[in-house]
Amino acid sequence: MIAGWCAVFLIILWGLVIDRGIVVWLNRGCDRPFRDSIDFLFSGILPALAISGGAATVLGAVHGLRWEIVLPIVAVSMIWRRRDLVAVLCDLGSLFRKIAAEAKIGNPFPVLAALTCIVLCYVWSVLAQFPPGIADVWVFHIPLANSIIEHAGFVSPQIDHPFYGNIPLFFNLLFALVMMVSGHWTGAATMNIAIFFGFLFLLSSCASRWRACGFFLVAALILSIPFFRGSVGEPMTDLARSCFSVAAVLFLWRYLETRRPAELFHCALVLGGAVGGKYTELQMVGLIGLALMPALLKGRVSLPLFLSCLCAFLAVAGYWYAKNLIVLGNPIYPFLFGHSGLTDAWMADYTLELGRAFDPANRRFVTNLATLQGWHDFLYILYEWFLARKPNTFVALALTLAGLAVAFRRIAFLAAIVAAMFVIWYTVMFNHIRWATPAYLLFFSTGFIGASLVRERLDKWLDRRVLPQISPLAKVVSSPACMVASPVVVGLLAGGLWISHWYRVGGGDIDPVKAKELDVVLGMISVDEYMESHREAYFMYRYIADHDLRTVFQPFDTANTLLSAAYNGGRDGGWQLPRYVLPTPGSDIAAFIRDNHIGYFIVPADAGSAFLAERIGEGKIVIANSVIAHMMPRSSVILTDRFGWKLYRFDADRAP
């Protein structure tokens, strides 16, 4: 993880250096090129990643993503932009000095915000070591990143799949940049953590004052939702592309507020990253275009600025669509038209899967908003999935309404985009709640913007009434005795809480089954012990590898061979038969078992569930059960885990 964080820091630093020169040039007609140095650091992380990703895309297109090429380019560009490099490093120093200065005058919030970031970084770094249980990570995202590293760039298809090997890969490219250094999938998780931090910093910097306090409001609104928090350390692209997509809207809002050209340029950069990461974010191009249309029609956006933004967008996102147009004849392959390499039947099944709810239980909802039932179901879904039993969502809603009340014109377009994104998700992409991540994230962001606008209206009252009342307390807090005593008290309190928790959970005899993620973070239990007790298949797949059992028949796990390798440090001993290897209908089952040397098989607790039949296919489930029924009379259970999974040994010579 340390190597991964060093790589991420250098990637962001290089992007910030290049971005700083661009910002100074674009904002040369403004009174000040920057609002202040801290704002540039906080708001520049995602644009810096977009710039780094765009440069890596150019290198990858010519198979130049190699250390012997990358390092000289970085070194030369840093020397060329040495003044910007020094300025960025000075900005970092200024940030730390500002935090110390605020602490001296009795403002503890900057220090607390910095400590909170450090703690969150540590926690997410620990949790990122949990091997993801999502099959997509091992089937697509990590293999795609490894393929980019292996080929020093891009090929078509990137992996052995005509669809997933040709989709936009901007975030997989960012994963690859870190994995080139770390050599481990946790490097991709580190990049995702950095992207999420970059978004949180950008959102908190949108407050005109008291950005440290704003960070805590951001944390209270967003980090209290497991929907976001649980996805931070996973090498998936959903949260990352959502952060870039929503960041584009925030930069547009900042441009409309300040009229600084660099804000619109940043909007184009991060929008390019979002569109370069997934086709679904093309919707944001239309929504942002509609929001910007009045300024374009009134001539408030100059032609040079518009062309600069267009070039930035295409530099980051254009390669993936141009490549598909040239190679496959369809820039958004395989949608709308032209799906060479994919059969019409496969495309029809995939389109059907995308357009209907992932869970069969949710297919009863009507998604046609031209009907009253459609609106009834839409409002029900909004309430039950996104509002109910989540107090902070109501806080965000109240803050949005308050913002509309005090500054309607300044926040109305944000609220309109939120509503439009939820409508688009429900009517077009009502497959899974994760497709609504950008809309949900923008909802909370709009609530924070509403709080910022309300606070601006209260500035004079706060300065006149509240601050004089707390000034005596500030003097006490800033006294030398208090500044020395505070960290001591905090340290003793943290140590006491740790010891108290240690004894409460049983100390060294902690029950792994009852352990929580917090216990792993606090070092009370190892990652392996926790995973074995809390993750389906982890213990069993580790057991199979440790005892070199061959060959295991496991047709009920869509990623059994991939997870088996992931759960065993990347080793793939060929212990398990790929789940798609099944006998053909009507064939000799005994011959299938003998030819594939099957000596073991697994039956999960949910082997007969409708959901599993939906994912695997009812026909394949029937065939798999026929194979297991053939072996069961001559089999015995050798292992049962706490999730109800059973591992059987098959003895072909034993009498049934």
C-alpha positions as CSV (number, residue, x, y, z in Angstrom):
1,M,0.0,0.0,0.0
2,I,2.9,2.4,0.7
3,A,4.2,2.0,-2.8
4,G,0.7,2.5,-4.2
5,W,0.3,5.7,-2.2
6,C,3.7,7.0,-3.3
7,A,2.7,6.4,-6.9
8,V,-0.7,8.1,-6.5
9,F,1.0,11.1,-4.9
10,L,3.5,11.5,-7.8
11,I,0.7,11.1,-10.4
12,I,-1.3,13.8,-8.7
13,L,1.7,16.0,-8.2
14,W,2.7,15.8,-11.9
15,G,-0.9,16.6,-12.9
16,L,-1.1,19.6,-10.5
17,V,2.2,21.0,-11.9
18,I,0.9,20.9,-15.5
19,D,-2.6,22.1,-14.4
20,R,-1.2,25.1,-12.6
21,G,0.5,26.4,-15.7
22,I,-2.8,26.0,-17.7
23,V,-4.8,27.7,-14.9
24,V,-2.5,30.7,-14.9
25,W,-2.7,31.1,-18.6
26,L,-6.5,30.7,-18.8
27,N,-7.1,33.0,-15.9
28,R,-4.7,35.7,-17.1
29,G,-7.5,38.2,-17.6
30,C,-8.8,37.8,-14.0
31,D,-7.9,39.9,-11.0
32,R,-6.3,36.8,-9.4
33,P,-5.5,33.5,-11.3
34,F,-6.4,31.6,-8.1
35,R,-9.0,32.1,-5.4
36,D,-6.1,31.0,-3.1
37,S,-3.4,28.4,-3.1
38,I,-5.4,26.1,-0.8
39,D,-8.4,26.1,-3.1
40,F,-6.2,25.2,-6.0
41,L,-4.8,22.2,-4.2
42,F,-8.2,21.0,-3.0
43,S,-10.0,21.5,-6.3
44,G,-7.2,20.4,-8.5
45,I,-6.8,16.7,-7.6
46,L,-9.4,15.4,-10.0
47,P,-8.3,17.6,-12.9
48,A,-4.7,16.6,-12.2
49,L,-5.7,12.9,-12.4
50,A,-7.6,13.7,-15.6
51,I,-4.4,15.3,-17.1
52,S,-2.2,12.4,-16.0
53,G,-4.7,10.0,-17.4
54,G,-5.0,11.9,-20.7
55,A,-1.2,11.9,-21.1
56,A,-1.1,8.2,-20.3
57,T,-3.8,7.6,-22.9
58,V,-1.6,9.2,-25.6
59,L,1.4,7.0,-24.5
60,G,-0.8,3.9,-24.3
61,A,-2.1,4.5,-27.8
62,V,1.4,4.1,-29.2
63,H,2.4,1.4,-26.7
64,G,4.7,3.8,-24.9
65,L,3.5,3.1,-21.4
66,R,6.9,1.9,-20.2
67,W,9.1,3.1,-17.4
68,E,12.0,3.9,-19.8
69,I,9.6,6.2,-21.7
70,V,7.4,7.6,-18.8
71,L,10.2,8.6,-16.4
72,P,12.2,10.7,-18.9
73,I,9.0,12.5,-20.0
74,V,8.0,13.2,-16.4
75,A,11.5,14.4,-15.5
76,V,11.8,16.7,-18.6
77,S,8.3,18.1,-18.0
78,M,9.0,18.8,-14.3
79,I,12.3,20.6,-15.3
80,W,10.4,22.5,-17.9
81,R,7.7,23.5,-15.5
82,R,10.0,23.8,-12.5
83,R,8.5,27.2,-11.4
84,D,5.1,25.5,-11.3
85,L,6.6,22.6,-9.4
86,V,8.1,24.9,-6.8
87,A,4.8,26.8,-6.6
88,V,2.8,23.6,-5.9
89,L,5.2,22.5,-3.2
90,C,5.1,26.0,-1.7
91,D,1.3,25.7,-1.8
92,L,1.5,22.5,0.2
93,G,3.8,24.1,2.7
94,S,1.4,27.0,2.9
95,L,-1.4,24.6,3.7
96,F,0.4,23.1,6.6
97,R,1.4,26.5,7.9
98,K,-2.2,27.7,7.6
99,I,-3.4,24.7,9.7
100,A,-0.8,25.5,12.4
101,A,-1.6,29.2,12.4
102,E,-5.3,28.5,12.8
103,A,-4.6,26.2,15.7
104,K,-2.6,29.0,17.4
105,I,-5.4,31.4,17.2
106,G,-7.9,28.9,18.7
107,N,-9.5,27.4,15.6
108,P,-9.2,23.6,16.0
109,F,-11.2,22.7,12.9
110,P,-8.3,22.6,10.4
111,V,-6.3,20.4,12.6
112,L,-9.2,18.1,13.3
113,A,-10.0,17.9,9.6
114,A,-6.4,17.0,8.8
115,L,-6.4,14.3,11.5
116,T,-9.8,13.0,10.2
117,C,-8.3,12.7,6.7
118,I,-5.3,10.8,8.0
119,V,-7.5,8.4,10.0
120,L,-9.9,7.8,7.0
121,C,-6.9,7.2,4.8
122,Y,-5.5,4.6,7.2
123,V,-8.9,2.9,7.7
124,W,-9.6,2.7,4.0
125,S,-6.1,1.5,3.3
126,V,-6.6,-1.4,5.8
127,L,-10.0,-2.3,4.4
128,A,-8.7,-2.1,0.9
129,Q,-6.6,-5.2,1.7
130,F,-9.8,-7.3,1.9
131,P,-10.0,-9.1,-1.5
132,P,-13.2,-7.9,-3.1
133,G,-16.0,-10.5,-3.4
134,I,-17.4,-8.8,-6.5
135,A,-16.8,-10.9,-9.5
136,D,-16.4,-7.9,-11.9
137,V,-13.2,-6.9,-10.1
138,W,-11.5,-10.2,-11.0
139,V,-13.3,-10.8,-14.4
140,F,-12.8,-7.4,-15.9
141,H,-11.2,-4.5,-13.9
142,I,-8.0,-6.1,-12.7
143,P,-7.4,-8.1,-15.8
144,L,-8.0,-5.0,-17.9
145,A,-5.4,-3.1,-15.9
146,N,-2.9,-5.9,-16.1
147,S,-3.5,-6.2,-19.8
148,I,-2.7,-2.5,-20.2
149,I,0.6,-3.0,-18.2
150,E,1.4,-6.2,-20.2
151,H,1.0,-4.5,-23.6
152,A,2.4,-1.1,-22.5
153,G,-0.8,0.3,-23.8
154,F,-3.9,-0.6,-25.7
155,V,-4.9,-3.5,-28.0
156,S,-8.3,-4.5,-29.4
157,P,-9.8,-6.3,-27.6
158,Q,-7.9,-5.5,-24.4
159,I,-9.0,-8.8,-22.8
160,D,-10.5,-11.9,-24.5
161,H,-14.0,-10.6,-24.6
162,P,-15.4,-8.6,-27.6
163,F,-17.6,-6.4,-25.5
164,Y,-15.7,-5.8,-22.2
165,G,-12.4,-5.7,-24.1
166,N,-13.5,-2.7,-26.1
167,I,-15.3,-0.4,-23.6
168,P,-13.8,2.9,-22.5
169,L,-11.0,2.2,-20.0
170,F,-9.9,5.5,-18.5
171,F,-10.2,4.4,-14.9
172,N,-8.7,1.0,-15.6
173,L,-5.8,3.0,-17.1
174,L,-5.5,5.0,-13.8
175,F,-5.5,1.6,-12.0
176,A,-2.7,0.4,-14.3
177,L,-0.5,3.5,-13.6
178,V,-0.5,2.6,-9.9
179,M,-0.2,-1.1,-10.4
180,M,2.9,-0.6,-12.5
181,V,4.5,0.5,-9.2
182,S,2.8,-1.5,-6.6
183,G,2.4,-4.7,-8.6
184,H,-0.7,-5.6,-6.7
185,W,-4.5,-5.1,-7.0
186,T,-4.5,-2.9,-3.9
187,G,-2.8,-0.3,-6.1
188,A,-6.1,0.1,-7.9
189,A,-7.9,0.4,-4.6
190,T,-5.5,3.2,-3.6
191,M,-6.3,5.1,-6.7
192,N,-10.0,4.8,-5.9
193,I,-9.4,6.1,-2.4
194,A,-7.5,9.1,-3.8
195,I,-10.3,9.9,-6.3
196,F,-12.8,9.9,-3.5
197,F,-10.7,12.1,-1.3
198,G,-10.2,14.4,-4.3
199,F,-14.0,14.7,-4.7
200,L,-14.5,15.4,-1.0
201,F,-11.9,18.1,-1.0
202,L,-13.4,19.7,-4.1
203,L,-16.8,19.7,-2.6
204,S,-15.6,21.2,0.7
205,S,-13.6,23.9,-1.2
206,C,-16.9,25.1,-2.8
207,A,-17.6,26.8,0.5
208,S,-16.5,30.4,0.3
209,R,-15.4,30.4,4.0
210,W,-14.7,27.8,6.7
211,R,-13.7,25.0,4.4
212,A,-12.5,22.8,7.3
213,C,-16.0,23.0,8.8
214,G,-17.4,22.3,5.4
215,F,-15.3,19.1,5.2
216,F,-17.0,17.9,8.3
217,L,-20.5,18.6,6.8
218,V,-19.4,16.8,3.7
219,A,-18.3,13.8,5.8
220,A,-21.6,13.9,7.8
221,L,-23.7,13.9,4.7
222,I,-21.8,11.4,2.5
223,L,-19.5,9.2,4.6
224,S,-22.4,8.2,6.9
225,I,-24.0,6.4,4.0
226,P,-22.6,2.8,3.6
227,F,-23.7,3.1,-0.1
228,F,-20.6,5.3,-0.7
229,R,-18.3,4.4,2.2
230,G,-18.3,0.7,1.5
231,S,-17.2,1.2,-2.2
232,V,-14.2,3.4,-1.5
233,G,-11.5,0.8,-1.3
234,E,-12.8,-1.5,-4.0
235,P,-11.1,-1.6,-7.5
236,M,-14.5,-0.9,-9.2
237,T,-15.1,2.0,-11.5
238,D,-18.6,3.0,-10.4
239,L,-17.7,5.3,-7.6
240,A,-14.7,6.8,-9.4
241,R,-16.7,7.7,-12.6
242,S,-19.5,9.1,-10.3
243,C,-17.0,11.3,-8.6
244,F,-15.7,12.6,-11.9
245,S,-19.2,13.1,-13.3
246,V,-20.5,15.0,-10.3
247,A,-17.2,17.0,-10.1
248,A,-17.9,18.2,-13.7
249,V,-21.2,19.7,-12.5
250,L,-19.5,21.3,-9.5
251,F,-16.9,22.9,-11.7
252,L,-19.7,24.2,-13.9
253,W,-21.3,25.7,-10.8
254,R,-18.0,27.3,-9.8
255,Y,-17.7,28.8,-13.3
256,L,-21.1,30.3,-13.2
257,E,-20.3,31.7,-9.8
258,T,-16.9,33.2,-10.5
259,R,-16.6,33.3,-14.4
260,R,-13.1,32.1,-14.1
261,P,-12.2,30.3,-17.4
262,A,-10.2,27.6,-15.7
263,E,-13.3,26.3,-13.8
264,L,-14.9,25.5,-17.1
265,F,-11.7,24.0,-18.4
266,H,-11.6,21.8,-15.3
267,C,-15.2,20.9,-16.0
268,A,-14.3,19.6,-19.5
269,L,-11.3,17.7,-18.1
270,V,-13.2,15.7,-15.5
271,L,-16.2,15.3,-17.8
272,G,-13.8,13.7,-20.3
273,G,-12.6,11.3,-17.5
274,A,-16.1,10.3,-16.7
275,V,-17.1,9.8,-20.3
276,G,-13.8,8.0,-20.9
277,G,-14.7,5.6,-18.1
278,K,-18.2,4.5,-19.0
279,Y,-20.7,5.1,-21.8
280,T,-23.4,5.9,-19.2
281,E,-21.8,9.3,-18.5
282,L,-22.6,10.5,-21.9
283,Q,-25.8,11.6,-20.3
284,M,-23.8,14.2,-18.4
285,V,-22.5,15.8,-21.6
286,G,-26.1,16.6,-22.6
287,L,-27.2,17.8,-19.1
288,I,-24.1,20.0,-18.7
289,G,-24.6,21.3,-22.3
290,L,-28.2,22.2,-21.5
291,A,-27.1,24.0,-18.3
292,L,-24.4,25.9,-20.1
293,M,-26.6,26.7,-23.1
294,P,-27.8,30.2,-21.9
295,A,-24.2,31.3,-21.4
296,L,-23.3,30.0,-24.8
297,L,-26.2,31.8,-26.5
298,K,-25.5,35.1,-24.8
299,G,-21.8,34.9,-25.8
300,R,-20.5,34.8,-22.3
301,V,-18.2,31.9,-23.2
302,S,-15.6,33.0,-25.7
303,L,-14.7,30.9,-28.7
304,P,-11.1,30.3,-27.6
305,L,-12.3,29.1,-24.2
306,F,-14.9,26.9,-25.8
307,L,-12.3,25.4,-28.2
308,S,-9.9,24.9,-25.3
309,C,-12.5,23.0,-23.3
310,L,-13.5,20.9,-26.3
311,C,-9.9,20.0,-26.9
312,A,-9.4,19.1,-23.2
313,F,-12.5,16.9,-23.3
314,L,-11.5,15.1,-26.4
315,A,-7.9,14.7,-25.2
316,V,-9.1,12.7,-22.2
317,A,-12.2,10.9,-23.6
318,G,-11.8,10.9,-27.4
319,Y,-9.4,8.0,-27.9
320,W,-11.8,5.3,-26.8
321,Y,-14.5,6.4,-29.1
322,A,-12.3,7.1,-32.0
323,K,-10.6,3.7,-31.7
324,N,-14.0,1.9,-31.6
325,L,-15.2,3.9,-34.7
326,I,-12.0,3.0,-36.6
327,V,-11.7,-0.6,-35.5
328,L,-15.3,-1.6,-35.0
329,G,-17.3,1.0,-37.0
330,N,-19.2,2.1,-33.9
331,P,-17.9,4.7,-31.5
332,I,-20.2,3.5,-28.7
333,Y,-19.8,-0.2,-29.6
334,P,-21.9,-2.3,-29.3
335,F,-24.9,-0.1,-28.6
336,L,-27.4,1.4,-31.1
337,F,-25.8,0.0,-34.2
338,G,-23.0,-2.4,-35.2
339,H,-21.9,-5.1,-32.8
340,S,-19.4,-7.1,-34.8
341,G,-18.1,-10.1,-32.9
342,L,-21.3,-10.4,-30.9
343,T,-24.3,-12.4,-32.0
344,D,-27.7,-10.8,-32.3
345,A,-28.9,-13.2,-29.6
346,W,-26.2,-12.2,-27.2
347,M,-26.8,-8.5,-27.8
348,A,-30.6,-9.0,-27.3
349,D,-30.0,-10.8,-24.0
350,Y,-27.5,-8.1,-22.8
351,T,-29.8,-5.3,-23.8
352,L,-32.7,-7.0,-21.9
353,E,-30.5,-7.4,-18.9
354,L,-29.4,-3.8,-18.9
355,G,-33.0,-2.5,-19.2
356,R,-34.6,-4.5,-16.4
357,A,-34.0,-4.8,-12.7
358,F,-31.1,-7.0,-11.7
359,D,-33.2,-8.5,-8.9
360,P,-36.3,-10.3,-10.2
361,A,-38.3,-9.0,-7.2
362,N,-37.9,-5.5,-8.5
363,R,-39.3,-6.2,-11.9
364,R,-42.8,-5.5,-10.8
365,F,-42.1,-1.7,-10.8
366,V,-43.3,0.2,-13.9
367,T,-40.6,2.4,-15.4
368,N,-42.8,4.2,-18.0
369,L,-43.3,7.7,-16.6
370,A,-46.0,8.3,-19.2
371,T,-48.3,6.5,-16.8
372,L,-49.6,7.3,-13.3
373,Q,-48.4,3.9,-12.1
374,G,-44.9,4.7,-13.4
375,W,-44.8,8.0,-11.4
376,H,-46.2,6.2,-8.3
377,D,-43.5,3.5,-8.5
378,F,-40.8,6.1,-9.2
379,L,-41.6,8.2,-6.1
380,Y,-41.9,5.0,-4.1
381,I,-38.4,3.9,-5.2
382,L,-37.0,7.3,-4.5
383,Y,-38.3,7.3,-1.0
384,E,-37.7,3.6,0.0
385,W,-34.2,3.3,-1.6
386,F,-32.7,6.7,-1.1
387,L,-34.6,8.5,1.7
388,A,-36.3,6.2,4.2
389,R,-34.4,5.4,7.4
390,K,-31.5,7.7,6.4
391,P,-31.7,10.9,8.5
392,N,-28.8,12.6,6.6
393,T,-30.8,12.4,3.3
394,F,-33.5,14.5,4.9
395,V,-30.9,16.9,6.1
396,A,-29.5,17.2,2.6
397,L,-33.0,17.6,1.2
398,A,-33.7,20.4,3.8
399,L,-30.5,22.1,3.0
400,T,-31.3,22.0,-0.8
401,L,-34.7,23.5,-0.2
402,A,-33.1,26.2,2.1
403,G,-30.6,27.0,-0.6
404,L,-33.4,27.3,-3.2
405,A,-35.2,29.7,-0.8
406,V,-32.3,32.0,-0.2
407,A,-30.6,31.9,-3.7
408,F,-32.9,30.2,-6.2
409,R,-31.0,31.2,-9.3
410,R,-27.6,30.0,-8.0
411,I,-28.7,26.5,-7.1
412,A,-31.7,25.8,-9.3
413,F,-29.8,24.2,-12.1
414,L,-28.1,21.8,-9.6
415,A,-31.4,20.7,-8.3
416,A,-32.7,20.3,-11.9
417,I,-29.8,18.1,-12.9
418,V,-30.3,15.9,-9.8
419,A,-34.0,15.4,-10.7
420,A,-33.1,14.7,-14.4
421,M,-30.4,12.1,-13.4
422,F,-32.8,10.2,-11.2
423,V,-35.4,10.2,-14.0
424,I,-32.9,9.0,-16.5
425,W,-31.7,6.3,-14.1
426,Y,-35.2,5.0,-13.4
427,T,-36.5,5.1,-17.0
428,V,-33.4,3.9,-18.8
429,M,-31.0,2.2,-16.4
430,F,-33.2,0.7,-13.6
431,N,-31.0,-2.3,-13.5
432,H,-29.3,-1.8,-10.1
433,I,-29.0,0.9,-7.6
434,R,-25.3,1.4,-8.3
435,W,-26.2,3.0,-11.6
436,A,-27.8,5.8,-9.6
437,T,-24.5,6.6,-7.8
438,P,-23.9,9.8,-9.7
439,A,-27.4,11.1,-9.0
440,Y,-27.3,10.2,-5.3
441,L,-23.8,11.8,-5.0
442,L,-25.0,15.0,-6.7
443,F,-28.0,15.0,-4.4
444,F,-25.8,15.3,-1.3
445,S,-23.5,17.7,-3.1
446,T,-26.4,20.0,-3.8
447,G,-27.4,19.8,-0.2
448,F,-23.9,21.0,0.8
449,I,-24.0,23.8,-1.8
450,G,-27.4,24.8,-0.3
451,A,-25.8,24.9,3.2
452,S,-23.0,27.1,1.8
453,L,-25.4,29.5,0.3
454,V,-27.4,29.7,3.5
455,R,-24.3,30.3,5.5
456,E,-23.3,33.2,3.2
457,R,-26.6,34.9,4.0
458,L,-25.8,34.4,7.7
459,D,-22.3,35.7,7.5
460,K,-23.0,39.2,8.8
461,W,-25.1,37.9,11.6
462,L,-22.5,35.3,12.6
463,D,-19.7,37.9,12.5
464,R,-21.7,40.3,14.6
465,R,-23.5,38.0,17.1
466,V,-21.8,34.5,17.3
467,L,-18.1,35.1,16.9
468,P,-17.9,37.7,19.7
469,Q,-19.6,35.3,22.0
470,I,-17.1,32.5,21.4
471,S,-14.0,34.7,21.3
472,P,-13.2,34.1,25.1
473,L,-13.3,30.4,24.4
474,A,-11.0,30.9,21.4
475,K,-8.5,32.6,23.7
476,V,-8.6,29.7,26.1
477,V,-8.1,27.2,23.3
478,S,-5.2,29.1,21.9
479,S,-3.3,29.4,25.2
480,P,0.0,27.5,25.4
481,A,-1.2,25.3,28.2
482,C,-4.3,24.2,26.3
483,M,-2.3,23.6,23.1
484,V,0.0,21.3,25.0
485,A,-2.7,19.6,27.0
486,S,-5.1,18.9,24.0
487,P,-3.0,16.3,22.2
488,V,-2.1,14.7,25.5
489,V,-5.8,14.4,26.4
490,V,-6.7,13.2,22.9
491,G,-3.9,10.6,23.0
492,L,-5.0,9.3,26.5
493,L,-8.6,9.2,25.4
494,A,-7.8,7.2,22.3
495,G,-5.6,4.8,24.2
496,G,-8.3,4.3,26.8
497,L,-10.9,3.7,24.2
498,W,-8.6,1.1,22.5
499,I,-7.9,-0.7,25.8
500,S,-11.6,-0.6,26.7
501,H,-12.6,-2.1,23.3
502,W,-9.8,-4.7,23.6
503,Y,-11.2,-6.1,26.9
504,R,-14.8,-5.8,25.7
505,V,-14.3,-7.9,22.6
506,G,-12.2,-10.5,24.5
507,G,-8.6,-9.3,24.1
508,G,-6.3,-11.9,22.5
509,D,-9.2,-14.4,22.5
510,I,-11.4,-12.4,20.2
511,D,-14.0,-14.6,18.4
512,P,-13.3,-14.1,14.6
513,V,-17.0,-14.7,13.9
514,K,-18.0,-11.8,16.1
515,A,-15.2,-9.5,14.9
516,K,-16.0,-6.3,13.1
517,E,-14.1,-4.3,10.5
518,L,-13.1,-2.0,13.2
519,D,-11.2,-4.8,15.0
520,V,-9.1,-5.3,11.8
521,V,-8.4,-1.6,11.6
522,L,-7.3,-1.6,15.3
523,G,-5.0,-4.6,14.7
524,M,-6.9,-7.0,17.0
525,I,-7.5,-9.5,14.3
526,S,-5.7,-10.2,11.0
527,V,-7.3,-9.7,7.6
528,D,-7.2,-13.4,6.9
529,E,-9.0,-14.3,10.1
530,Y,-11.7,-11.8,9.5
531,M,-12.2,-12.8,5.9
532,E,-12.4,-16.5,6.7
533,S,-15.2,-15.7,9.2
534,H,-17.1,-13.1,7.2
535,R,-16.7,-13.9,3.4
536,E,-18.5,-16.7,1.6
537,A,-16.1,-19.1,-0.1
538,Y,-13.0,-17.5,1.3
539,F,-12.3,-20.1,3.9
540,M,-13.3,-23.0,1.6
541,Y,-11.2,-21.8,-1.4
542,R,-8.2,-21.3,0.9
543,Y,-8.7,-24.8,2.3
544,I,-8.8,-26.2,-1.2
545,A,-5.6,-24.5,-2.1
546,D,-3.8,-25.4,1.2
547,H,-4.6,-29.1,0.7
548,D,-4.2,-29.0,-3.1
549,L,-7.6,-30.6,-3.7
550,R,-8.2,-31.5,-7.4
551,T,-10.4,-31.2,-9.2
552,V,-13.3,-29.4,-7.5
553,F,-16.6,-29.0,-9.3
554,Q,-18.2,-25.7,-8.4
555,P,-20.8,-24.6,-10.9
556,F,-22.7,-22.2,-8.6
557,D,-20.1,-19.4,-8.4
558,T,-19.8,-17.2,-11.5
559,A,-16.1,-16.4,-10.6
560,N,-15.0,-19.5,-8.8
561,T,-11.6,-19.8,-10.5
562,L,-10.8,-16.1,-10.3
563,L,-11.8,-15.8,-6.7
564,S,-9.9,-19.0,-5.9
565,A,-6.7,-17.3,-7.2
566,A,-7.5,-14.0,-5.6
567,Y,-8.1,-15.5,-2.2
568,N,-4.7,-17.4,-2.4
569,G,-2.3,-14.6,-3.1
570,G,-2.8,-14.8,-6.9
571,R,-1.8,-18.4,-7.1
572,D,-3.9,-20.4,-9.6
573,G,-3.2,-24.1,-9.1
574,G,-6.0,-25.2,-11.3
575,W,-7.8,-26.6,-8.3
576,Q,-11.3,-25.8,-9.6
577,L,-13.1,-26.7,-12.8
578,P,-14.3,-23.4,-14.4
579,R,-18.0,-23.1,-13.7
580,Y,-18.9,-23.0,-17.4
581,V,-17.5,-26.5,-18.0
582,L,-20.6,-28.6,-18.0
583,P,-21.7,-31.8,-19.8
584,T,-23.9,-31.3,-22.8
585,P,-27.5,-32.3,-22.4
586,G,-28.0,-36.0,-22.8
587,S,-24.3,-36.8,-22.7
588,D,-22.6,-39.4,-20.4
589,I,-22.3,-37.8,-17.0
590,A,-19.9,-40.5,-15.7
591,A,-17.6,-39.9,-18.7
592,F,-17.7,-36.1,-18.0
593,I,-16.7,-36.7,-14.3
594,R,-13.9,-39.1,-15.3
595,D,-12.5,-37.0,-18.1
596,N,-12.3,-33.9,-15.9
597,H,-10.8,-35.8,-13.0
598,I,-13.5,-34.5,-10.6
599,G,-12.8,-35.6,-7.1
600,Y,-14.6,-33.0,-5.1
601,F,-17.6,-30.7,-5.4
602,I,-19.2,-27.8,-3.6
603,V,-22.9,-27.2,-2.8
604,P,-23.6,-23.6,-1.5
605,A,-26.5,-22.9,0.8
606,D,-28.4,-21.0,-1.9
607,A,-27.9,-23.6,-4.6
608,G,-31.7,-23.7,-5.2
609,S,-32.4,-20.0,-5.1
610,A,-34.3,-18.2,-7.9
611,F,-31.7,-15.5,-7.9
612,L,-28.8,-17.9,-8.5
613,A,-30.9,-19.6,-11.3
614,E,-31.3,-16.1,-12.8
615,R,-27.6,-15.4,-12.8
616,I,-26.3,-18.8,-13.8
617,G,-29.2,-19.9,-16.1
618,E,-31.9,-22.3,-15.2
619,G,-30.7,-24.8,-17.9
620,K,-27.1,-24.8,-16.5
621,I,-28.4,-25.2,-13.0
622,V,-30.4,-28.3,-14.0
623,I,-27.3,-29.8,-15.7
624,A,-25.1,-29.0,-12.7
625,N,-27.6,-30.6,-10.3
626,S,-27.7,-33.7,-12.5
627,V,-23.9,-34.0,-12.2
628,I,-24.1,-33.6,-8.4
629,A,-27.0,-36.0,-8.1
630,H,-24.8,-38.6,-9.9
631,M,-21.9,-38.1,-7.5
632,M,-23.9,-37.6,-4.2
633,P,-24.5,-41.3,-3.4
634,R,-20.8,-42.0,-3.3
635,S,-19.7,-38.8,-1.6
636,S,-19.1,-37.6,1.9
637,V,-18.9,-34.1,3.5
638,I,-15.4,-33.1,4.5
639,L,-16.0,-29.5,5.3
640,T,-18.9,-27.2,6.1
641,D,-18.4,-23.5,6.6
642,R,-20.4,-21.0,8.7
643,F,-22.4,-19.9,5.6
644,G,-23.7,-23.4,5.0
645,W,-21.4,-24.2,2.1
646,K,-20.5,-27.9,1.9
647,L,-17.4,-29.4,0.4
648,Y,-17.9,-33.1,-0.7
649,R,-15.3,-35.7,-1.5
650,F,-16.3,-38.0,-4.4
651,D,-15.1,-41.6,-4.3
652,A,-15.8,-43.1,-7.7
653,D,-14.9,-46.6,-6.5
654,R,-17.2,-46.6,-3.5
655,A,-20.5,-48.5,-3.8
656,P,-23.5,-46.1,-3.8
